[in-house]
Amino acid sequence: MRLPTLVVLAGFTIVLALVPRSAFAYIDPGTGSFLFQSVVAVVIGAGFLVRTSWSRIRERFKRLFGPRRDV
């Protein structure tokens, strides 16, 4: 039985991520501000997405949790 390629690649990726290795690197001040800007952009983008599609989200929750009409 052969494993799908995606499963094998995912396994290798997980193993490589968990193996400790030395990194001779530093984080300069620009990296911190870039990470901060990225987090702010994700939060604002998620808020915009929820705001623009709020009516669809509300209707879906009404259908899921609202009273059932068995006709």
PDB file with SEQRES, HELIX, SHEET and CRYST1 records, atoms N, CA, C and O in Angstrom:
SEQRES   1 A   71  MET ARG LEU PRO THR LEU VAL VAL LEU ALA GLY PHE THR          
SEQRES   2 A   71  ILE VAL LEU ALA LEU VAL PRO ARG SER ALA PHE ALA TYR          
SEQRES   3 A   71  ILE ASP PRO GLY THR GLY SER PHE LEU PHE GLN SER VAL          
SEQRES   4 A   71  VAL ALA VAL VAL ILE GLY ALA GLY PHE LEU VAL ARG THR          
SEQRES   5 A   71  SER TRP SER ARG ILE ARG GLU ARG PHE LYS ARG LEU PHE          
SEQRES   6 A   71  GLY PRO ARG ARG ASP VAL                                      
HELIX    1 AA1 THR A    5  LEU A   18  1                                  14    
HELIX    2 AA2 PRO A   29  THR A   52  1                                  24    
HELIX    3 AA3 TRP A   54  PHE A   65  1                                  12    
CRYST1    1.000    1.000    1.000  90.00  90.00  90.00 P 1           1          
ATOM      1  N   MET A   1       0.842  -1.175   0.000  1.00  0.00           N  
ATOM      2  CA  MET A   1       0.000   0.000   0.000  1.00  0.00           C  
ATOM      3  C   MET A   1       0.890   1.242   0.000  1.00  0.00           C  
ATOM      4  O   MET A   1       1.764   1.375   0.856  1.00  0.00           O  
ATOM      5  N   ARG A   2       0.675   2.150  -0.950  1.00  0.00           N  
ATOM      6  CA  ARG A   2       1.465   3.380  -1.052  1.00  0.00           C  
ATOM      7  C   ARG A   2       0.769   4.524  -0.347  1.00  0.00           C  
ATOM      8  O   ARG A   2      -0.450   4.679  -0.423  1.00  0.00           O  
ATOM      9  N   LEU A   3       1.574   5.328   0.347  1.00  0.00           N  
ATOM     10  CA  LEU A   3       1.034   6.525   0.980  1.00  0.00           C  
ATOM     11  C   LEU A   3       0.945   7.639  -0.042  1.00  0.00           C  
ATOM     12  O   LEU A   3       1.808   7.761  -0.912  1.00  0.00           O  
ATOM     13  N   PRO A   4      -0.089   8.448   0.057  1.00  0.00           N  
ATOM     14  CA  PRO A   4      -0.176   9.590  -0.853  1.00  0.00           C  
ATOM     15  C   PRO A   4       0.993  10.545  -0.640  1.00  0.00           C  
ATOM     16  O   PRO A   4       1.514  10.678   0.468  1.00  0.00           O  
ATOM     17  N   THR A   5       1.385  11.194  -1.703  1.00  0.00           N  
ATOM     18  CA  THR A   5       2.537  12.099  -1.666  1.00  0.00           C  
ATOM     19  C   THR A   5       2.341  13.216  -0.649  1.00  0.00           C  
ATOM     20  O   THR A   5       3.288  13.604   0.034  1.00  0.00           O  
ATOM     21  N   LEU A   6       1.127  13.733  -0.543  1.00  0.00           N  
ATOM     22  CA  LEU A   6       0.852  14.824   0.385  1.00  0.00           C  
ATOM     23  C   LEU A   6       1.085  14.395   1.831  1.00  0.00           C  
ATOM     24  O   LEU A   6       1.595  15.180   2.631  1.00  0.00           O  
ATOM     25  N   VAL A   7       0.722  13.169   2.175  1.00  0.00           N  
ATOM     26  CA  VAL A   7       0.920  12.671   3.538  1.00  0.00           C  
ATOM     27  C   VAL A   7       2.405  12.542   3.837  1.00  0.00           C  
ATOM     28  O   VAL A   7       2.847  12.894   4.930  1.00  0.00           O  
ATOM     29  N   VAL A   8       3.168  12.051   2.896  1.00  0.00           N  
ATOM     30  CA  VAL A   8       4.612  11.898   3.090  1.00  0.00           C  
ATOM     31  C   VAL A   8       5.273  13.265   3.241  1.00  0.00           C  
ATOM     32  O   VAL A   8       6.105  13.452   4.128  1.00  0.00           O  
ATOM     33  N   LEU A   9       4.912  14.220   2.389  1.00  0.00           N  
ATOM     34  CA  LEU A   9       5.480  15.557   2.496  1.00  0.00           C  
ATOM     35  C   LEU A   9       5.096  16.231   3.804  1.00  0.00           C  
ATOM     36  O   LEU A   9       5.923  16.921   4.401  1.00  0.00           O  
ATOM     37  N   ALA A  10       3.869  16.051   4.260  1.00  0.00           N  
ATOM     38  CA  ALA A  10       3.446  16.624   5.538  1.00  0.00           C  
ATOM     39  C   ALA A  10       4.235  16.002   6.684  1.00  0.00           C  
ATOM     40  O   ALA A  10       4.618  16.701   7.622  1.00  0.00           O  
ATOM     41  N   GLY A  11       4.479  14.703   6.620  1.00  0.00           N  
ATOM     42  CA  GLY A  11       5.279  14.047   7.655  1.00  0.00           C  
ATOM     43  C   GLY A  11       6.698  14.574   7.709  1.00  0.00           C  
ATOM     44  O   GLY A  11       7.221  14.849   8.789  1.00  0.00           O  
ATOM     45  N   PHE A  12       7.327  14.718   6.548  1.00  0.00           N  
ATOM     46  CA  PHE A  12       8.685  15.268   6.511  1.00  0.00           C  
ATOM     47  C   PHE A  12       8.729  16.697   7.036  1.00  0.00           C  
ATOM     48  O   PHE A  12       9.659  17.074   7.749  1.00  0.00           O  
ATOM     49  N   THR A  13       7.729  17.484   6.685  1.00  0.00           N  
ATOM     50  CA  THR A  13       7.679  18.864   7.150  1.00  0.00           C  
ATOM     51  C   THR A  13       7.564  18.933   8.667  1.00  0.00           C  
ATOM     52  O   THR A  13       8.232  19.749   9.301  1.00  0.00           O  
ATOM     53  N   ILE A  14       6.732  18.091   9.248  1.00  0.00           N  
ATOM     54  CA  ILE A  14       6.569  18.080  10.704  1.00  0.00           C  
ATOM     55  C   ILE A  14       7.859  17.648  11.379  1.00  0.00           C  
ATOM     56  O   ILE A  14       8.264  18.251  12.373  1.00  0.00           O  
ATOM     57  N   VAL A  15       8.514  16.614  10.860  1.00  0.00           N  
ATOM     58  CA  VAL A  15       9.774  16.150  11.448  1.00  0.00           C  
ATOM     59  C   VAL A  15      10.837  17.234  11.370  1.00  0.00           C  
ATOM     60  O   VAL A  15      11.541  17.472  12.351  1.00  0.00           O  
ATOM     61  N   LEU A  16      10.966  17.892  10.232  1.00  0.00           N  
ATOM     62  CA  LEU A  16      11.968  18.945  10.094  1.00  0.00           C  
ATOM     63  C   LEU A  16      11.672  20.143  10.996  1.00  0.00           C  
ATOM     64  O   LEU A  16      12.594  20.804  11.474  1.00  0.00           O  
ATOM     65  N   ALA A  17      10.401  20.422  11.225  1.00  0.00           N  
ATOM     66  CA  ALA A  17      10.045  21.548  12.093  1.00  0.00           C  
ATOM     67  C   ALA A  17      10.352  21.236  13.552  1.00  0.00           C  
ATOM     68  O   ALA A  17      10.617  22.151  14.332  1.00  0.00           O  
ATOM     69  N   LEU A  18      10.323  19.975  13.931  1.00  0.00           N  
ATOM     70  CA  LEU A  18      10.539  19.608  15.326  1.00  0.00           C  
ATOM     71  C   LEU A  18      11.996  19.324  15.663  1.00  0.00           C  
ATOM     72  O   LEU A  18      12.346  19.237  16.840  1.00  0.00           O  
ATOM     73  N   VAL A  19      12.850  19.179  14.661  1.00  0.00           N  
ATOM     74  CA  VAL A  19      14.266  18.903  14.910  1.00  0.00           C  
ATOM     75  C   VAL A  19      14.972  20.217  15.255  1.00  0.00           C  
ATOM     76  O   VAL A  19      14.962  21.157  14.459  1.00  0.00           O  
ATOM     77  N   PRO A  20      15.585  20.283  16.443  1.00  0.00           N  
ATOM     78  CA  PRO A  20      16.264  21.537  16.800  1.00  0.00           C  
ATOM     79  C   PRO A  20      17.560  21.711  16.006  1.00  0.00           C  
ATOM     80  O   PRO A  20      18.266  20.744  15.719  1.00  0.00           O  
ATOM     81  N   ARG A  21      17.843  22.929  15.670  1.00  0.00           N  
ATOM     82  CA  ARG A  21      19.088  23.223  14.974  1.00  0.00           C  
ATOM     83  C   ARG A  21      19.511  24.649  15.347  1.00  0.00           C  
ATOM     84  O   ARG A  21      18.679  25.482  15.707  1.00  0.00           O  
ATOM     85  N   SER A  22      20.788  24.907  15.256  1.00  0.00           N  
ATOM     86  CA  SER A  22      21.308  26.216  15.613  1.00  0.00           C  
ATOM     87  C   SER A  22      21.060  27.202  14.482  1.00  0.00           C  
ATOM     88  O   SER A  22      21.191  26.878  13.302  1.00  0.00           O  
ATOM     89  N   ALA A  23      20.699  28.415  14.881  1.00  0.00           N  
ATOM     90  CA  ALA A  23      20.506  29.484  13.900  1.00  0.00           C  
ATOM     91  C   ALA A  23      21.286  30.692  14.385  1.00  0.00           C  
ATOM     92  O   ALA A  23      21.017  31.224  15.462  1.00  0.00           O  
ATOM     93  N   PHE A  24      22.233  31.113  13.602  1.00  0.00           N  
ATOM     94  CA  PHE A  24      23.030  32.284  13.939  1.00  0.00           C  
ATOM     95  C   PHE A  24      22.381  33.479  13.250  1.00  0.00           C  
ATOM     96  O   PHE A  24      22.805  33.904  12.175  1.00  0.00           O  
ATOM     97  N   ALA A  25      21.348  34.007  13.892  1.00  0.00           N  
ATOM     98  CA  ALA A  25      20.591  35.089  13.291  1.00  0.00           C  
ATOM     99  C   ALA A  25      20.232  36.107  14.366  1.00  0.00           C  
ATOM    100  O   ALA A  25      20.378  35.848  15.561  1.00  0.00           O  
ATOM    101  N   TYR A  26      19.774  37.233  13.936  1.00  0.00           N  
ATOM    102  CA  TYR A  26      19.335  38.270  14.849  1.00  0.00           C  
ATOM    103  C   TYR A  26      18.061  38.893  14.297  1.00  0.00           C  
ATOM    104  O   TYR A  26      17.741  38.759  13.116  1.00  0.00           O  
ATOM    105  N   ILE A  27      17.350  39.572  15.176  1.00  0.00           N  
ATOM    106  CA  ILE A  27      16.140  40.267  14.758  1.00  0.00           C  
ATOM    107  C   ILE A  27      16.406  41.755  14.902  1.00  0.00           C  
ATOM    108  O   ILE A  27      16.635  42.245  16.008  1.00  0.00           O  
ATOM    109  N   ASP A  28      16.378  42.461  13.808  1.00  0.00           N  
ATOM    110  CA  ASP A  28      16.605  43.906  13.865  1.00  0.00           C  
ATOM    111  C   ASP A  28      15.295  44.622  14.195  1.00  0.00           C  
ATOM    112  O   ASP A  28      14.230  44.008  14.121  1.00  0.00           O  
ATOM    113  N   PRO A  29      15.348  45.895  14.555  1.00  0.00           N  
ATOM    114  CA  PRO A  29      14.130  46.622  14.934  1.00  0.00           C  
ATOM    115  C   PRO A  29      13.072  46.675  13.830  1.00  0.00           C  
ATOM    116  O   PRO A  29      11.879  46.744  14.125  1.00  0.00           O  
ATOM    117  N   GLY A  30      13.482  46.643  12.595  1.00  0.00           N  
ATOM    118  CA  GLY A  30      12.512  46.675  11.498  1.00  0.00           C  
ATOM    119  C   GLY A  30      11.635  45.432  11.458  1.00  0.00           C  
ATOM    120  O   GLY A  30      10.488  45.492  11.016  1.00  0.00           O  
ATOM    121  N   THR A  31      12.169  44.307  11.918  1.00  0.00           N  
ATOM    122  CA  THR A  31      11.398  43.065  11.917  1.00  0.00           C  
ATOM    123  C   THR A  31      10.240  43.157  12.888  1.00  0.00           C  
ATOM    124  O   THR A  31       9.137  42.697  12.591  1.00  0.00           O  
ATOM    125  N   GLY A  32      10.484  43.752  14.054  1.00  0.00           N  
ATOM    126  CA  GLY A  32       9.410  43.892  15.034  1.00  0.00           C  
ATOM    127  C   GLY A  32       8.273  44.746  14.511  1.00  0.00           C  
ATOM    128  O   GLY A  32       7.103  44.407  14.689  1.00  0.00           O  
ATOM    129  N   SER A  33       8.612  45.857  13.862  1.00  0.00           N  
ATOM    130  CA  SER A  33       7.550  46.714  13.332  1.00  0.00           C  
ATOM    131  C   SER A  33       6.831  46.031  12.168  1.00  0.00           C  
ATOM    132  O   SER A  33       5.629  46.227  11.990  1.00  0.00           O  
ATOM    133  N   PHE A  34       7.540  45.242  11.384  1.00  0.00           N  
ATOM    134  CA  PHE A  34       6.898  44.508  10.294  1.00  0.00           C  
ATOM    135  C   PHE A  34       5.909  43.486  10.851  1.00  0.00           C  
ATOM    136  O   PHE A  34       4.798  43.362  10.337  1.00  0.00           O  
ATOM    137  N   LEU A  35       6.299  42.754  11.895  1.00  0.00           N  
ATOM    138  CA  LEU A  35       5.386  41.785  12.511  1.00  0.00           C  
ATOM    139  C   LEU A  35       4.169  42.487  13.109  1.00  0.00           C  
ATOM    140  O   LEU A  35       3.044  42.002  12.984  1.00  0.00           O  
ATOM    141  N   PHE A  36       4.395  43.635  13.762  1.00  0.00           N  
ATOM    142  CA  PHE A  36       3.289  44.393  14.325  1.00  0.00           C  
ATOM    143  C   PHE A  36       2.328  44.840  13.229  1.00  0.00           C  
ATOM    144  O   PHE A  36       1.114  44.721  13.396  1.00  0.00           O  
ATOM    145  N   GLN A  37       2.838  45.346  12.124  1.00  0.00           N  
ATOM    146  CA  GLN A  37       1.992  45.780  11.010  1.00  0.00           C  
ATOM    147  C   GLN A  37       1.214  44.608  10.420  1.00  0.00           C  
ATOM    148  O   GLN A  37       0.058  44.761  10.027  1.00  0.00           O  
ATOM    149  N   SER A  38       1.843  43.450  10.360  1.00  0.00           N  
ATOM    150  CA  SER A  38       1.165  42.267   9.827  1.00  0.00           C  
ATOM    151  C   SER A  38      -0.002  41.857  10.710  1.00  0.00           C  
ATOM    152  O   SER A  38      -1.082  41.541  10.211  1.00  0.00           O  
ATOM    153  N   VAL A  39       0.213  41.861  12.020  1.00  0.00           N  
ATOM    154  CA  VAL A  39      -0.858  41.490  12.954  1.00  0.00           C  
ATOM    155  C   VAL A  39      -2.004  42.498  12.869  1.00  0.00           C  
ATOM    156  O   VAL A  39      -3.172  42.111  12.837  1.00  0.00           O  
ATOM    157  N   VAL A  40      -1.673  43.785  12.834  1.00  0.00           N  
ATOM    158  CA  VAL A  40      -2.712  44.820  12.725  1.00  0.00           C  
ATOM    159  C   VAL A  40      -3.485  44.658  11.418  1.00  0.00           C  
ATOM    160  O   VAL A  40      -4.707  44.802  11.407  1.00  0.00           O  
ATOM    161  N   ALA A  41      -2.800  44.365  10.329  1.00  0.00           N  
ATOM    162  CA  ALA A  41      -3.470  44.187   9.038  1.00  0.00           C  
ATOM    163  C   ALA A  41      -4.414  42.991   9.065  1.00  0.00           C  
ATOM    164  O   ALA A  41      -5.506  43.059   8.502  1.00  0.00           O  
ATOM    165  N   VAL A  42      -4.016  41.904   9.707  1.00  0.00           N  
ATOM    166  CA  VAL A  42      -4.882  40.724   9.799  1.00  0.00           C  
ATOM    167  C   VAL A  42      -6.130  41.038  10.618  1.00  0.00           C  
ATOM    168  O   VAL A  42      -7.236  40.653  10.237  1.00  0.00           O  
ATOM    169  N   VAL A  43      -5.958  41.735  11.738  1.00  0.00           N  
ATOM    170  CA  VAL A  43      -7.102  42.075  12.589  1.00  0.00           C  
ATOM    171  C   VAL A  43      -8.066  43.008  11.853  1.00  0.00           C  
ATOM    172  O   VAL A  43      -9.277  42.793  11.880  1.00  0.00           O  
ATOM    173  N   ILE A  44      -7.540  44.030  11.203  1.00  0.00           N  
ATOM    174  CA  ILE A  44      -8.398  44.964  10.469  1.00  0.00           C  
ATOM    175  C   ILE A  44      -9.068  44.262   9.292  1.00  0.00           C  
ATOM    176  O   ILE A  44     -10.244  44.503   9.021  1.00  0.00           O  
ATOM    177  N   GLY A  45      -8.345  43.406   8.597  1.00  0.00           N  
ATOM    178  CA  GLY A  45      -8.925  42.666   7.478  1.00  0.00           C  
ATOM    179  C   GLY A  45     -10.040  41.733   7.926  1.00  0.00           C  
ATOM    180  O   GLY A  45     -11.064  41.621   7.251  1.00  0.00           O  
ATOM    181  N   ALA A  46      -9.850  41.058   9.062  1.00  0.00           N  
ATOM    182  CA  ALA A  46     -10.895  40.174   9.577  1.00  0.00           C  
ATOM    183  C   ALA A  46     -12.117  40.980   9.979  1.00  0.00           C  
ATOM    184  O   ALA A  46     -13.249  40.563   9.733  1.00  0.00           O  
ATOM    185  N   GLY A  47     -11.893  42.140  10.600  1.00  0.00           N  
ATOM    186  CA  GLY A  47     -13.019  42.997  10.964  1.00  0.00           C  
ATOM    187  C   GLY A  47     -13.783  43.480   9.749  1.00  0.00           C  
ATOM    188  O   GLY A  47     -15.013  43.512   9.760  1.00  0.00           O  
ATOM    189  N   PHE A  48     -13.068  43.855   8.701  1.00  0.00           N  
ATOM    190  CA  PHE A  48     -13.714  44.294   7.465  1.00  0.00           C  
ATOM    191  C   PHE A  48     -14.511  43.157   6.832  1.00  0.00           C  
ATOM    192  O   PHE A  48     -15.624  43.370   6.349  1.00  0.00           O  
ATOM    193  N   LEU A  49     -13.947  41.956   6.833  1.00  0.00           N  
ATOM    194  CA  LEU A  49     -14.642  40.806   6.262  1.00  0.00           C  
ATOM    195  C   LEU A  49     -15.936  40.518   7.017  1.00  0.00           C  
ATOM    196  O   LEU A  49     -16.975  40.267   6.407  1.00  0.00           O  
ATOM    197  N   VAL A  50     -15.868  40.556   8.346  1.00  0.00           N  
ATOM    198  CA  VAL A  50     -17.073  40.304   9.140  1.00  0.00           C  
ATOM    199  C   VAL A  50     -18.094  41.414   8.909  1.00  0.00           C  
ATOM    200  O   VAL A  50     -19.288  41.140   8.789  1.00  0.00           O  
ATOM    201  N   ARG A  51     -17.637  42.657   8.846  1.00  0.00           N  
ATOM    202  CA  ARG A  51     -18.563  43.775   8.657  1.00  0.00           C  
ATOM    203  C   ARG A  51     -19.264  43.703   7.308  1.00  0.00           C  
ATOM    204  O   ARG A  51     -20.465  43.964   7.224  1.00  0.00           O  
ATOM    205  N   THR A  52     -18.543  43.358   6.261  1.00  0.00           N  
ATOM    206  CA  THR A  52     -19.152  43.336   4.934  1.00  0.00           C  
ATOM    207  C   THR A  52     -20.067  42.135   4.720  1.00  0.00           C  
ATOM    208  O   THR A  52     -20.989  42.201   3.906  1.00  0.00           O  
ATOM    209  N   SER A  53     -19.831  41.059   5.426  1.00  0.00           N  
ATOM    210  CA  SER A  53     -20.669  39.875   5.233  1.00  0.00           C  
ATOM    211  C   SER A  53     -21.481  39.543   6.484  1.00  0.00           C  
ATOM    212  O   SER A  53     -21.844  38.387   6.703  1.00  0.00           O  
ATOM    213  N   TRP A  54     -21.768  40.561   7.306  1.00  0.00           N  
ATOM    214  CA  TRP A  54     -22.480  40.329   8.566  1.00  0.00           C  
ATOM    215  C   TRP A  54     -23.882  39.782   8.324  1.00  0.00           C  
ATOM    216  O   TRP A  54     -24.327  38.909   9.069  1.00  0.00           O  
ATOM    217  N   SER A  55     -24.584  40.259   7.318  1.00  0.00           N  
ATOM    218  CA  SER A  55     -25.951  39.790   7.088  1.00  0.00           C  
ATOM    219  C   SER A  55     -25.967  38.308   6.713  1.00  0.00           C  
ATOM    220  O   SER A  55     -26.844  37.566   7.156  1.00  0.00           O  
ATOM    221  N   ARG A  56     -25.014  37.881   5.910  1.00  0.00           N  
ATOM    222  CA  ARG A  56     -24.948  36.447   5.568  1.00  0.00           C  
ATOM    223  C   ARG A  56     -24.612  35.596   6.781  1.00  0.00           C  
ATOM    224  O   ARG A  56     -25.160  34.507   6.951  1.00  0.00           O  
ATOM    225  N   ILE A  57     -23.710  36.093   7.627  1.00  0.00           N  
ATOM    226  CA  ILE A  57     -23.337  35.352   8.837  1.00  0.00           C  
ATOM    227  C   ILE A  57     -24.544  35.236   9.763  1.00  0.00           C  
ATOM    228  O   ILE A  57     -24.814  34.166  10.310  1.00  0.00           O  
ATOM    229  N   ARG A  58     -25.275  36.351   9.938  1.00  0.00           N  
ATOM    230  CA  ARG A  58     -26.435  36.350  10.815  1.00  0.00           C  
ATOM    231  C   ARG A  58     -27.521  35.395  10.304  1.00  0.00           C  
ATOM    232  O   ARG A  58     -28.111  34.655  11.091  1.00  0.00           O  
ATOM    233  N   GLU A  59     -27.783  35.408   9.009  1.00  0.00           N  
ATOM    234  CA  GLU A  59     -28.790  34.521   8.436  1.00  0.00           C  
ATOM    235  C   GLU A  59     -28.411  33.049   8.611  1.00  0.00           C  
ATOM    236  O   GLU A  59     -29.269  32.211   8.886  1.00  0.00           O  
ATOM    237  N   ARG A  60     -27.129  32.741   8.451  1.00  0.00           N  
ATOM    238  CA  ARG A  60     -26.695  31.358   8.613  1.00  0.00           C  
ATOM    239  C   ARG A  60     -26.882  30.884  10.053  1.00  0.00           C  
ATOM    240  O   ARG A  60     -27.307  29.752  10.286  1.00  0.00           O  
ATOM    241  N   PHE A  61     -26.561  31.755  11.024  1.00  0.00           N  
ATOM    242  CA  PHE A  61     -26.775  31.392  12.422  1.00  0.00           C  
ATOM    243  C   PHE A  61     -28.258  31.264  12.738  1.00  0.00           C  
ATOM    244  O   PHE A  61     -28.647  30.403  13.527  1.00  0.00           O  
ATOM    245  N   LYS A  62     -29.092  32.109  12.135  1.00  0.00           N  
ATOM    246  CA  LYS A  62     -30.534  31.989  12.342  1.00  0.00           C  
ATOM    247  C   LYS A  62     -31.044  30.652  11.826  1.00  0.00           C  
ATOM    248  O   LYS A  62     -31.874  30.003  12.463  1.00  0.00           O  
ATOM    249  N   ARG A  63     -30.537  30.248  10.664  1.00  0.00           N  
ATOM    250  CA  ARG A  63     -30.962  28.953  10.113  1.00  0.00           C  
ATOM    251  C   ARG A  63     -30.484  27.796  10.974  1.00  0.00           C  
ATOM    252  O   ARG A  63     -31.204  26.813  11.147  1.00  0.00           O  
ATOM    253  N   LEU A  64     -29.249  27.906  11.526  1.00  0.00           N  
ATOM    254  CA  LEU A  64     -28.723  26.813  12.333  1.00  0.00           C  
ATOM    255  C   LEU A  64     -29.391  26.708  13.697  1.00  0.00           C  
ATOM    256  O   LEU A  64     -29.741  25.612  14.134  1.00  0.00           O  
ATOM    257  N   PHE A  65     -29.570  27.847  14.375  1.00  0.00           N  
ATOM    258  CA  PHE A  65     -30.015  27.820  15.758  1.00  0.00           C  
ATOM    259  C   PHE A  65     -31.434  28.334  15.966  1.00  0.00           C  
ATOM    260  O   PHE A  65     -31.919  28.348  17.097  1.00  0.00           O  
ATOM    261  N   GLY A  66     -32.100  28.751  14.917  1.00  0.00           N  
ATOM    262  CA  GLY A  66     -33.452  29.279  15.048  1.00  0.00           C  
ATOM    263  C   GLY A  66     -34.478  28.173  15.201  1.00  0.00           C  
ATOM    264  O   GLY A  66     -34.144  26.989  15.144  1.00  0.00           O  
ATOM    265  N   PRO A  67     -35.720  28.562  15.395  1.00  0.00           N  
ATOM    266  CA  PRO A  67     -36.777  27.541  15.524  1.00  0.00           C  
ATOM    267  C   PRO A  67     -36.964  26.786  14.211  1.00  0.00           C  
ATOM    268  O   PRO A  67     -36.874  27.351  13.121  1.00  0.00           O  
ATOM    269  N   ARG A  68     -37.225  25.508  14.355  1.00  0.00           N  
ATOM    270  CA  ARG A  68     -37.413  24.664  13.162  1.00  0.00           C  
ATOM    271  C   ARG A  68     -38.857  24.732  12.703  1.00  0.00           C  
ATOM    272  O   ARG A  68     -39.791  24.718  13.505  1.00  0.00           O  
ATOM    273  N   ARG A  69     -39.011  24.804  11.403  1.00  0.00           N  
ATOM    274  CA  ARG A  69     -40.354  24.793  10.814  1.00  0.00           C  
ATOM    275  C   ARG A  69     -40.511  23.500  10.027  1.00  0.00           C  
ATOM    276  O   ARG A  69     -40.130  23.430   8.858  1.00  0.00           O  
ATOM    277  N   ASP A  70     -41.067  22.488  10.659  1.00  0.00           N  
ATOM    278  CA  ASP A  70     -41.290  21.197   9.994  1.00  0.00           C  
ATOM    279  C   ASP A  70     -42.627  21.227   9.305  1.00  0.00           C  
ATOM    280  O   ASP A  70     -43.677  21.147   9.942  1.00  0.00           O  
ATOM    281  N   VAL A  71     -42.573  21.344   7.975  1.00  0.00           N  
ATOM    282  CA  VAL A  71     -43.804  21.411   7.204  1.00  0.00           C  
ATOM    283  C   VAL A  71     -43.907  20.219   6.321  1.00  0.00           C  
ATOM    284  O   VAL A  71     -44.881  20.082   5.581  1.00  0.00           O  
TER     285      VAL A  71                                                      
END                                                                             
